Amino acid sequence: MKRSRHLVAYDIRDPKRLRQVHKIMKGFGMPFQYSVFLCDLTSADRFRLLQDLEDVIDQSKDCIAAVELGDGYDTSMFTFLGPIPSLPAKGPTIL
């Protein structure tokens, strides 16, 4: 199945839910910044990730943004100021 790269960022108001969300995210991608992950997902993986997150968050207080970056793994889609973090190479990152 075809994978595409996603940027997932979250703002979770409760420390317990924050830990749960972070644990879920580590299973689907790599941490990129605080509360930001890069994930290479199939459409089924994306659905499962969002379902898992929806089960944990309080939708009246917490916010998660998942942005599809496309099929390519071209690092030119990123612009950095300061130290450049290492981006994952092409391929799945789901653990």
CNS distance restraints for C-alpha pairs under 8 A (distance, minus, plus):
assign (resid   1 and name CA) (resid  42 and name CA) 6.38 0.50 0.50
assign (resid   2 and name CA) (resid  42 and name CA) 5.79 0.50 0.50
assign (resid   3 and name CA) (resid  40 and name CA) 5.78 0.50 0.50
assign (resid   3 and name CA) (resid  41 and name CA) 4.89 0.50 0.50
assign (resid   3 and name CA) (resid  42 and name CA) 4.41 0.50 0.50
assign (resid   3 and name CA) (resid  43 and name CA) 7.50 0.50 0.50
assign (resid   3 and name CA) (resid  71 and name CA) 6.79 0.50 0.50
assign (resid   3 and name CA) (resid  91 and name CA) 7.94 0.50 0.50
assign (resid   3 and name CA) (resid  92 and name CA) 7.45 0.50 0.50
assign (resid   4 and name CA) (resid  40 and name CA) 5.35 0.50 0.50
assign (resid   4 and name CA) (resid  41 and name CA) 5.51 0.50 0.50
assign (resid   4 and name CA) (resid  42 and name CA) 6.49 0.50 0.50
assign (resid   4 and name CA) (resid  68 and name CA) 7.07 0.50 0.50
assign (resid   4 and name CA) (resid  69 and name CA) 7.11 0.50 0.50
assign (resid   4 and name CA) (resid  70 and name CA) 5.42 0.50 0.50
assign (resid   4 and name CA) (resid  71 and name CA) 4.51 0.50 0.50
assign (resid   4 and name CA) (resid  72 and name CA) 7.16 0.50 0.50
assign (resid   5 and name CA) (resid  38 and name CA) 6.89 0.50 0.50
assign (resid   5 and name CA) (resid  39 and name CA) 5.63 0.50 0.50
assign (resid   5 and name CA) (resid  40 and name CA) 4.40 0.50 0.50
assign (resid   5 and name CA) (resid  41 and name CA) 6.38 0.50 0.50
assign (resid   5 and name CA) (resid  68 and name CA) 6.07 0.50 0.50
assign (resid   5 and name CA) (resid  69 and name CA) 5.35 0.50 0.50
assign (resid   5 and name CA) (resid  70 and name CA) 5.79 0.50 0.50
assign (resid   5 and name CA) (resid  71 and name CA) 6.38 0.50 0.50
assign (resid   5 and name CA) (resid  72 and name CA) 7.41 0.50 0.50
assign (resid   5 and name CA) (resid  73 and name CA) 7.16 0.50 0.50
assign (resid   6 and name CA) (resid  38 and name CA) 5.71 0.50 0.50
assign (resid   6 and name CA) (resid  39 and name CA) 5.11 0.50 0.50
assign (resid   6 and name CA) (resid  40 and name CA) 6.20 0.50 0.50
assign (resid   6 and name CA) (resid  41 and name CA) 7.14 0.50 0.50
assign (resid   6 and name CA) (resid  66 and name CA) 6.52 0.50 0.50
assign (resid   6 and name CA) (resid  67 and name CA) 5.42 0.50 0.50
assign (resid   6 and name CA) (resid  68 and name CA) 4.37 0.50 0.50
assign (resid   6 and name CA) (resid  69 and name CA) 5.38 0.50 0.50
assign (resid   6 and name CA) (resid  70 and name CA) 7.55 0.50 0.50
assign (resid   7 and name CA) (resid  36 and name CA) 7.00 0.50 0.50
assign (resid   7 and name CA) (resid  37 and name CA) 5.81 0.50 0.50
assign (resid   7 and name CA) (resid  38 and name CA) 4.83 0.50 0.50
assign (resid   7 and name CA) (resid  39 and name CA) 6.50 0.50 0.50
assign (resid   7 and name CA) (resid  66 and name CA) 5.77 0.50 0.50
assign (resid   7 and name CA) (resid  67 and name CA) 5.13 0.50 0.50
assign (resid   7 and name CA) (resid  68 and name CA) 6.44 0.50 0.50
assign (resid   7 and name CA) (resid  69 and name CA) 6.92 0.50 0.50
assign (resid   8 and name CA) (resid  36 and name CA) 5.57 0.50 0.50
assign (resid   8 and name CA) (resid  37 and name CA) 5.16 0.50 0.50
assign (resid   8 and name CA) (resid  38 and name CA) 6.42 0.50 0.50
assign (resid   8 and name CA) (resid  39 and name CA) 7.53 0.50 0.50
assign (resid   8 and name CA) (resid  64 and name CA) 7.11 0.50 0.50
assign (resid   8 and name CA) (resid  65 and name CA) 5.60 0.50 0.50
assign (resid   8 and name CA) (resid  66 and name CA) 4.35 0.50 0.50
assign (resid   8 and name CA) (resid  67 and name CA) 6.29 0.50 0.50
assign (resid   9 and name CA) (resid  35 and name CA) 5.58 0.50 0.50
assign (resid   9 and name CA) (resid  36 and name CA) 4.29 0.50 0.50
assign (resid   9 and name CA) (resid  37 and name CA) 6.45 0.50 0.50
assign (resid   9 and name CA) (resid  64 and name CA) 5.79 0.50 0.50
assign (resid   9 and name CA) (resid  65 and name CA) 5.24 0.50 0.50
assign (resid   9 and name CA) (resid  66 and name CA) 6.56 0.50 0.50
assign (resid  10 and name CA) (resid  35 and name CA) 5.48 0.50 0.50
assign (resid  10 and name CA) (resid  36 and name CA) 6.66 0.50 0.50
assign (resid  10 and name CA) (resid  62 and name CA) 7.73 0.50 0.50
assign (resid  10 and name CA) (resid  63 and name CA) 5.70 0.50 0.50
assign (resid  10 and name CA) (resid  64 and name CA) 4.27 0.50 0.50
assign (resid  10 and name CA) (resid  65 and name CA) 6.21 0.50 0.50
assign (resid  11 and name CA) (resid  35 and name CA) 7.07 0.50 0.50
assign (resid  11 and name CA) (resid  62 and name CA) 5.83 0.50 0.50
assign (resid  11 and name CA) (resid  63 and name CA) 5.23 0.50 0.50
assign (resid  11 and name CA) (resid  64 and name CA) 6.41 0.50 0.50
assign (resid  12 and name CA) (resid  17 and name CA) 6.77 0.50 0.50
assign (resid  12 and name CA) (resid  18 and name CA) 5.37 0.50 0.50
assign (resid  12 and name CA) (resid  57 and name CA) 7.46 0.50 0.50
assign (resid  12 and name CA) (resid  61 and name CA) 7.45 0.50 0.50
assign (resid  12 and name CA) (resid  62 and name CA) 4.72 0.50 0.50
assign (resid  12 and name CA) (resid  63 and name CA) 6.45 0.50 0.50
assign (resid  13 and name CA) (resid  17 and name CA) 7.67 0.50 0.50
assign (resid  13 and name CA) (resid  18 and name CA) 7.19 0.50 0.50
assign (resid  13 and name CA) (resid  61 and name CA) 6.57 0.50 0.50
assign (resid  13 and name CA) (resid  62 and name CA) 5.95 0.50 0.50
assign (resid  14 and name CA) (resid  18 and name CA) 5.98 0.50 0.50
assign (resid  15 and name CA) (resid  19 and name CA) 6.22 0.50 0.50
assign (resid  16 and name CA) (resid  20 and name CA) 6.42 0.50 0.50
assign (resid  17 and name CA) (resid  21 and name CA) 6.08 0.50 0.50
assign (resid  17 and name CA) (resid  56 and name CA) 6.44 0.50 0.50
assign (resid  17 and name CA) (resid  57 and name CA) 6.38 0.50 0.50
assign (resid  18 and name CA) (resid  22 and name CA) 6.08 0.50 0.50
assign (resid  19 and name CA) (resid  23 and name CA) 6.15 0.50 0.50
assign (resid  20 and name CA) (resid  24 and name CA) 6.30 0.50 0.50
assign (resid  20 and name CA) (resid  56 and name CA) 7.06 0.50 0.50
assign (resid  21 and name CA) (resid  25 and name CA) 6.12 0.50 0.50
assign (resid  21 and name CA) (resid  53 and name CA) 6.36 0.50 0.50
assign (resid  21 and name CA) (resid  56 and name CA) 7.01 0.50 0.50
assign (resid  21 and name CA) (resid  57 and name CA) 7.70 0.50 0.50
assign (resid  22 and name CA) (resid  26 and name CA) 6.20 0.50 0.50
assign (resid  22 and name CA) (resid  35 and name CA) 7.57 0.50 0.50
assign (resid  23 and name CA) (resid  27 and name CA) 6.74 0.50 0.50
assign (resid  24 and name CA) (resid  28 and name CA) 6.96 0.50 0.50
assign (resid  24 and name CA) (resid  49 and name CA) 7.70 0.50 0.50
assign (resid  24 and name CA) (resid  52 and name CA) 7.30 0.50 0.50
assign (resid  24 and name CA) (resid  53 and name CA) 7.25 0.50 0.50
assign (resid  25 and name CA) (resid  29 and name CA) 6.09 0.50 0.50
assign (resid  25 and name CA) (resid  30 and name CA) 7.72 0.50 0.50
assign (resid  25 and name CA) (resid  37 and name CA) 7.12 0.50 0.50
assign (resid  25 and name CA) (resid  49 and name CA) 7.84 0.50 0.50
assign (resid  26 and name CA) (resid  30 and name CA) 6.13 0.50 0.50
assign (resid  26 and name CA) (resid  31 and name CA) 7.16 0.50 0.50
assign (resid  26 and name CA) (resid  95 and name CA) 7.70 0.50 0.50
assign (resid  27 and name CA) (resid  94 and name CA) 5.79 0.50 0.50
assign (resid  27 and name CA) (resid  95 and name CA) 4.99 0.50 0.50
assign (resid  28 and name CA) (resid  39 and name CA) 6.01 0.50 0.50
assign (resid  28 and name CA) (resid  40 and name CA) 7.81 0.50 0.50
assign (resid  28 and name CA) (resid  41 and name CA) 7.82 0.50 0.50
assign (resid  28 and name CA) (resid  49 and name CA) 7.26 0.50 0.50
assign (resid  28 and name CA) (resid  93 and name CA) 6.46 0.50 0.50
assign (resid  28 and name CA) (resid  94 and name CA) 4.35 0.50 0.50
assign (resid  28 and name CA) (resid  95 and name CA) 6.22 0.50 0.50
assign (resid  29 and name CA) (resid  37 and name CA) 6.15 0.50 0.50
assign (resid  29 and name CA) (resid  38 and name CA) 5.51 0.50 0.50
assign (resid  29 and name CA) (resid  39 and name CA) 4.18 0.50 0.50
assign (resid  29 and name CA) (resid  40 and name CA) 6.86 0.50 0.50
assign (resid  29 and name CA) (resid  93 and name CA) 5.28 0.50 0.50
assign (resid  29 and name CA) (resid  94 and name CA) 5.69 0.50 0.50
assign (resid  29 and name CA) (resid  95 and name CA) 7.65 0.50 0.50
assign (resid  30 and name CA) (resid  37 and name CA) 5.47 0.50 0.50
assign (resid  30 and name CA) (resid  38 and name CA) 5.51 0.50 0.50
assign (resid  30 and name CA) (resid  39 and name CA) 6.54 0.50 0.50
assign (resid  30 and name CA) (resid  88 and name CA) 7.75 0.50 0.50
assign (resid  30 and name CA) (resid  93 and name CA) 7.11 0.50 0.50
assign (resid  31 and name CA) (resid  35 and name CA) 7.56 0.50 0.50
assign (resid  31 and name CA) (resid  36 and name CA) 6.09 0.50 0.50
assign (resid  31 and name CA) (resid  37 and name CA) 4.43 0.50 0.50
assign (resid  31 and name CA) (resid  38 and name CA) 6.52 0.50 0.50
assign (resid  32 and name CA) (resid  36 and name CA) 5.48 0.50 0.50
assign (resid  32 and name CA) (resid  37 and name CA) 4.96 0.50 0.50
assign (resid  32 and name CA) (resid  38 and name CA) 6.21 0.50 0.50
assign (resid  32 and name CA) (resid  85 and name CA) 7.44 0.50 0.50
assign (resid  32 and name CA) (resid  87 and name CA) 7.89 0.50 0.50
assign (resid  33 and name CA) (resid  37 and name CA) 6.90 0.50 0.50
assign (resid  39 and name CA) (resid  92 and name CA) 7.89 0.50 0.50
assign (resid  39 and name CA) (resid  93 and name CA) 6.45 0.50 0.50
assign (resid  39 and name CA) (resid  94 and name CA) 7.51 0.50 0.50
assign (resid  40 and name CA) (resid  91 and name CA) 6.93 0.50 0.50
assign (resid  40 and name CA) (resid  92 and name CA) 5.35 0.50 0.50
assign (resid  40 and name CA) (resid  93 and name CA) 5.96 0.50 0.50
assign (resid  40 and name CA) (resid  94 and name CA) 7.38 0.50 0.50
assign (resid  41 and name CA) (resid  45 and name CA) 5.32 0.50 0.50
assign (resid  41 and name CA) (resid  46 and name CA) 5.77 0.50 0.50
assign (resid  41 and name CA) (resid  92 and name CA) 7.09 0.50 0.50
assign (resid  41 and name CA) (resid  94 and name CA) 7.77 0.50 0.50
assign (resid  42 and name CA) (resid  46 and name CA) 6.21 0.50 0.50
assign (resid  43 and name CA) (resid  47 and name CA) 6.23 0.50 0.50
assign (resid  44 and name CA) (resid  48 and name CA) 6.20 0.50 0.50
assign (resid  45 and name CA) (resid  49 and name CA) 6.02 0.50 0.50
assign (resid  46 and name CA) (resid  50 and name CA) 6.17 0.50 0.50
assign (resid  47 and name CA) (resid  51 and name CA) 6.14 0.50 0.50
assign (resid  48 and name CA) (resid  52 and name CA) 6.08 0.50 0.50
assign (resid  49 and name CA) (resid  53 and name CA) 6.20 0.50 0.50
assign (resid  50 and name CA) (resid  54 and name CA) 5.95 0.50 0.50
assign (resid  51 and name CA) (resid  55 and name CA) 6.30 0.50 0.50
assign (resid  52 and name CA) (resid  56 and name CA) 6.87 0.50 0.50
assign (resid  53 and name CA) (resid  57 and name CA) 6.25 0.50 0.50
assign (resid  54 and name CA) (resid  59 and name CA) 7.77 0.50 0.50
assign (resid  57 and name CA) (resid  62 and name CA) 6.15 0.50 0.50
assign (resid  58 and name CA) (resid  62 and name CA) 5.55 0.50 0.50
assign (resid  59 and name CA) (resid  63 and name CA) 6.99 0.50 0.50
assign (resid  73 and name CA) (resid  89 and name CA) 7.26 0.50 0.50
assign (resid  73 and name CA) (resid  90 and name CA) 5.83 0.50 0.50
assign (resid  75 and name CA) (resid  87 and name CA) 7.53 0.50 0.50
assign (resid  80 and name CA) (resid  84 and name CA) 6.20 0.50 0.50
assign (resid  88 and name CA) (resid  93 and name CA) 7.93 0.50 0.50
